[in-house]
Amino acid sequence: MTLGNELLFQCGPVREFGVNGCQIEDVLTVLIDRLEAFQGGQYPSREGSIALMKMQEALMWLNRRTADRKERGV
């Protein structure tokens, strides 16, 4: 049995090509959810907590970038 997942990233602007893949924000959201589950489990760690915080921060900045682009009509 082969296990795995395939990520297909958005190719081209959504306005022009429609949604045809995931965004970086989507991947970060999944990773944050997964790490939160690990941190809530039997072996939470300082390193996991820091990694979680940094991913949440990255998601915040990317969301801010998206909001700015929408505001500018880009």
Buried (B, 14 or more C-beta within 10 A) or exposed (E): EEEEEEEEEBEEEEEEEEEEEBBEEBBBBEBBEEBBEBBEEEEEEEEBEEBBEEBBEBBEEBEEEEEEEEEEEE
